[in-house]
Amino acid sequence: MKARIHVFLKDGVLDPQGEAISGSLKHLGFEGVGSVRQGKLIEVELHTADAEAAHDQVKAMCDKLLANPVIENYSIELSA
């Protein structure tokens, strides 16, 4: 089973990388670009077929290491 974890800053948390991307897009001539938020994608391969156990394990990984719950949110996608 594979887990895809999307980690992104919470609303209201300053995102300097997103601001830099937004400025660069505008500088390159891309009109109509509003705010940009930058995040990260983490893929983890799990050796289990139990989706509930996999989700619980990945959630624990996120809470302990992969995301900072004070300033970041995350979402988990599981696939076979």
Backbone as a printed PyTorch tensor [residue, N CA C, xyz], in Angstrom:
tensor([[[  0.8490,  -1.1710,   0.0000],
         [  0.0000,   0.0000,   0.0000],
         [  0.8970,   1.2370,   0.0000]],

        [[  0.4550,   2.2700,  -0.7150],
         [  1.2200,   3.5090,  -0.7850],
         [  0.4060,   4.6280,  -0.1490]],

        [[  1.0850,   5.4590,   0.6190],
         [  0.4680,   6.6370,   1.2210],
         [  1.0870,   7.8740,   0.5980]],

        [[  0.2380,   8.8320,   0.2490],
         [  0.6800,  10.1420,  -0.2230],
         [  0.2170,  11.1560,   0.8070]],

        [[  1.1710,  11.8900,   1.3610],
         [  0.8710,  12.8780,   2.3940],
         [  1.1400,  14.2620,   1.8150]],

        [[  0.1270,  15.0970,   1.8140],
         [  0.2480,  16.4810,   1.3740],
         [  0.3390,  17.3470,   2.6260]],

        [[  1.4330,  18.0860,   2.7670],
         [  1.6540,  18.9420,   3.9290],
         [  1.6710,  20.3860,   3.4360]],

        [[  0.9260,  21.2460,   4.1220],
         [  0.8620,  22.6440,   3.7220],
         [  0.6850,  23.5140,   4.9510]],

        [[  1.1430,  24.7600,   4.8410],
         [  1.0400,  25.6810,   5.9600],
         [ -0.4160,  26.0440,   6.2330]],

        [[ -0.7360,  26.2440,   7.4850],
         [ -2.0830,  26.6680,   7.8560],
         [ -2.3300,  28.0830,   7.3570]],

        [[ -3.6120,  28.4110,   7.1430],
         [ -3.9780,  29.7740,   6.7750],
         [ -3.4780,  30.7280,   7.8510]],

        [[ -2.9670,  31.8530,   7.4240],
         [ -2.4770,  32.8530,   8.3580],
         [ -0.9960,  32.7240,   8.6920]],

        [[ -0.3720,  31.6120,   8.3230],
         [  1.0610,  31.4200,   8.5580],
         [  1.8020,  31.9720,   7.3350]],

        [[  2.7720,  32.8260,   7.5620],
         [  3.5490,  33.4320,   6.4890],
         [  4.2070,  32.3530,   5.6360]],

        [[  4.0960,  32.5030,   4.3190],
         [  4.6660,  31.5370,   3.3830],
         [  5.6260,  32.2640,   2.4420]],

        [[  6.8840,  32.4720,   2.8610],
         [  7.8300,  33.2110,   2.0230],
         [  8.0980,  32.5440,   0.6730]],

        [[  8.1160,  31.2210,   0.6290],
         [  8.3420,  30.5410,  -0.6470],
         [  7.1670,  30.7810,  -1.5890]],

        [[  5.9560,  30.7340,  -1.0560],
         [  4.7830,  31.0090,  -1.8730],
         [  4.8060,  32.4210,  -2.4180]],

        [[  5.2220,  33.3760,  -1.5860],
         [  5.3190,  34.7690,  -2.0340],
         [  6.3790,  34.9210,  -3.1150]],

        [[  7.5000,  34.2250,  -2.9760],
         [  8.5600,  34.2840,  -3.9860],
         [  8.0720,  33.6840,  -5.3110]],

        [[  7.3570,  32.5860,  -5.2410],
         [  6.8100,  31.9600,  -6.4480],
         [  5.8220,  32.9060,  -7.1170]],

        [[  4.9380,  33.5020,  -6.3330],
         [  3.9480,  34.4340,  -6.8670],
         [  4.6320,  35.6030,  -7.5680]],

        [[  5.6400,  36.1940,  -6.9280],
         [  6.3730,  37.2990,  -7.5310],
         [  7.0690,  36.8990,  -8.8200]],

        [[  7.6600,  35.7150,  -8.8420],
         [  8.3550,  35.2420, -10.0350],
         [  7.3810,  34.9860, -11.1810]],

        [[  6.2270,  34.4210, -10.8790],
         [  5.2270,  34.1860, -11.9190],
         [  4.7730,  35.4990, -12.5420]],

        [[  4.5390,  36.5040, -11.6970],
         [  4.1290,  37.8110, -12.2020],
         [  5.2510,  38.4260, -13.0380]],

        [[  6.4970,  38.2830, -12.5810],
         [  7.6570,  38.8090, -13.3080],
         [  7.7990,  38.1380, -14.6730]],

        [[  7.4200,  36.8710, -14.7650],
         [  7.4990,  36.1370, -16.0280],
         [  6.3190,  36.4230, -16.9530]],

        [[  5.3970,  37.2680, -16.4920],
         [  4.2890,  37.6690, -17.3560],
         [  3.0040,  36.8960, -17.1740]],

        [[  2.9170,  36.0710, -16.1600],
         [  1.6810,  35.3370, -15.9100],
         [  0.7210,  36.2540, -15.1610]],

        [[ -0.2760,  36.7440, -15.8880],
         [ -1.2450,  37.6830, -15.3210],
         [ -2.3270,  36.9180, -14.5550]],

        [[ -2.9500,  37.5950, -13.6320],
         [ -4.0770,  37.0130, -12.9110],
         [ -3.6900,  36.0400, -11.8130]],

        [[ -2.4270,  36.0250, -11.4230],
         [ -1.9920,  35.1330, -10.3490],
         [ -2.2330,  35.8370,  -9.0160]],

        [[ -3.0050,  35.2010,  -8.1580],
         [ -3.2290,  35.7400,  -6.8210],
         [ -2.1690,  35.2060,  -5.8760]],

        [[ -2.5770,  34.9010,  -4.6830],
         [ -1.6240,  34.3660,  -3.7140],
         [ -1.2480,  32.9330,  -4.0870]],

        [[ -0.0560,  32.5440,  -3.6930],
         [  0.4530,  31.1930,  -3.9370],
         [  0.8590,  30.6090,  -2.5950]],

        [[  0.4540,  29.3770,  -2.3230],
         [  0.8670,  28.6570,  -1.1250],
         [  1.6730,  27.4580,  -1.5760]],

        [[  2.8200,  27.2410,  -0.9720],
         [  3.7170,  26.1600,  -1.3400],
         [  3.6460,  25.0930,  -0.2590]],

        [[  3.7150,  23.8440,  -0.6580],
         [  3.6780,  22.7510,   0.3070],
         [  4.6490,  21.6580,  -0.0990]],

        [[  4.4470,  20.4760,   0.4600],
         [  5.3150,  19.3560,   0.1010],
         [  4.4820,  18.0870,  -0.0050]],

        [[  4.9750,  17.1570,  -0.7940],
         [  4.3430,  15.8600,  -0.9870],
         [  5.3190,  14.7950,  -0.5270]],

        [[  4.8500,  13.8910,   0.3160],
         [  5.6800,  12.7940,   0.8200],
         [  4.9870,  11.4900,   0.4560]],

        [[  5.7040,  10.5660,  -0.1570],
         [  5.1560,   9.2390,  -0.4640],
         [  5.8450,   8.2010,   0.4160]],

        [[  5.0300,   7.3390,   1.0080],
         [  5.5340,   6.2910,   1.8910],
         [  4.9270,   4.9700,   1.4440]],

        [[  5.7700,   3.9670,   1.2330],
         [  5.2780,   2.6410,   0.9120],
         [  5.1330,   1.8550,   2.2130]],

        [[  3.9730,   1.2470,   2.3720],
         [  3.6730,   0.4850,   3.5920],
         [  3.4500,  -0.9780,   3.2350]],

        [[  3.9090,  -1.8530,   4.0860],
         [  3.7560,  -3.2860,   3.8570],
         [  2.5770,  -3.8110,   4.6530]],

        [[  1.3930,  -3.3460,   4.2780],
         [  0.1630,  -3.8140,   4.9030],
         [ -0.9720,  -3.6630,   3.9080]],

        [[ -1.9850,  -4.5070,   4.0260],
         [ -3.1700,  -4.4030,   3.1790],
         [ -4.3360,  -3.8150,   3.9530]],

        [[ -4.1670,  -3.5990,   5.2410],
         [ -5.2220,  -3.0680,   6.1070],
         [ -5.2320,  -1.5370,   6.0250]],

        [[ -6.2260,  -0.9850,   5.3300],
         [ -6.2830,   0.4660,   5.0950],
         [ -6.4140,   1.2540,   6.3970]],

        [[ -7.1960,   0.7510,   7.3290],
         [ -7.3800,   1.4680,   8.5930],
         [ -6.0830,   1.5090,   9.4000]],

        [[ -5.3780,   0.3890,   9.4590],
         [ -4.1010,   0.3460,  10.1690],
         [ -3.0730,   1.2250,   9.4730]],

        [[ -3.0730,   1.2140,   8.1460],
         [ -2.1380,   2.0550,   7.3950],
         [ -2.4050,   3.5250,   7.6680]],

        [[ -3.6710,   3.9150,   7.6400],
         [ -4.0140,   5.3180,   7.9000],
         [ -3.5750,   5.7290,   9.3070]],

        [[ -3.8320,   4.8780,  10.2830],
         [ -3.4280,   5.1800,  11.6630],
         [ -1.9120,   5.3200,  11.7740]],

        [[ -1.1860,   4.4370,  11.0940],
         [  0.2750,   4.4800,  11.1460],
         [  0.8040,   5.7570,  10.4870]],

        [[  0.2560,   6.1220,   9.3370],
         [  0.7040,   7.3290,   8.6350],
         [  0.3440,   8.5780,   9.4340]],

        [[ -0.8330,   8.5910,  10.0460],
         [ -1.2220,   9.7260,  10.8880],
         [ -0.2100,   9.9070,  12.0270]],

        [[  0.2000,   8.8080,  12.6490],
         [  1.2010,   8.8790,  13.7220],
         [  2.5360,   9.4030,  13.1850]],

        [[  2.9150,   8.9790,  11.9770],
         [  4.1460,   9.4860,  11.3600],
         [  4.0750,  10.9990,  11.1680]],

        [[  2.9250,  11.4570,  10.6890],
         [  2.7450,  12.8930,  10.4530],
         [  2.8110,  13.6700,  11.7570]],

        [[  2.1210,  13.1800,  12.7690],
         [  2.0720,  13.8890,  14.0470],
         [  3.4300,  13.9200,  14.7540]],

        [[  4.2530,  12.8820,  14.5230],
         [  5.5420,  12.8050,  15.2150],
         [  6.7190,  13.3560,  14.4240]],

        [[  6.6330,  13.3610,  13.0770],
         [  7.8170,  13.7270,  12.2980],
         [  7.5250,  14.5110,  11.0190]],

        [[  6.5780,  14.0590,  10.2200],
         [  6.4360,  14.5770,   8.8640],
         [  5.7980,  15.9580,   8.7670]],

        [[  5.0200,  16.3480,   9.7690],
         [  4.3650,  17.6620,   9.7520],
         [  4.5060,  18.3070,  11.1220]],

        [[  4.5020,  19.6250,  11.1260],
         [  4.5100,  20.3830,  12.3780],
         [  3.0720,  20.8200,  12.6300]],

        [[  2.3440,  20.1430,  13.5200],
         [  0.9210,  20.4240,  13.7030],
         [  0.6200,  21.8300,  14.2220]],

        [[  1.6280,  22.5430,  14.6940],
         [  1.4100,  23.9130,  15.1610],
         [  1.1780,  24.8450,  13.9770]],

        [[  1.9260,  24.6480,  12.8820],
         [  1.8190,  25.5660,  11.7460],
         [  1.4030,  24.8930,  10.4390]],

        [[  1.2760,  23.5640,  10.4220],
         [  0.9640,  22.8630,   9.1740],
         [ -0.2600,  21.9670,   9.3200]],

        [[ -0.9860,  21.8380,   8.2190],
         [ -2.0340,  20.8360,   8.0700],
         [ -1.5210,  19.7660,   7.1250]],

        [[ -2.1630,  18.6020,   7.1280],
         [ -1.7880,  17.5640,   6.1880],
         [ -3.0120,  16.7490,   5.8050]],

        [[ -2.9300,  16.1230,   4.6540],
         [ -3.9730,  15.1950,   4.2350],
         [ -3.2870,  13.9080,   3.7860]],

        [[ -4.0020,  12.8060,   3.9230],
         [ -3.4430,  11.4800,   3.6260],
         [ -4.2950,  10.8300,   2.5610]],

        [[ -3.6320,  10.2990,   1.5240],
         [ -4.2970,   9.4930,   0.4950],
         [ -3.6540,   8.1110,   0.5080]],

        [[ -4.4630,   7.0830,   0.5350],
         [ -3.9490,   5.7120,   0.4840],
         [ -4.3630,   5.0710,  -0.8330]],

        [[ -3.4600,   4.2770,  -1.4180],
         [ -3.7760,   3.5210,  -2.6110],
         [ -3.1020,   2.1610,  -2.5340]],

        [[ -3.6900,   1.2200,  -3.2370],
         [ -3.1680,  -0.1450,  -3.2030],
         [ -1.9130,  -0.2900,  -3.9960]]])
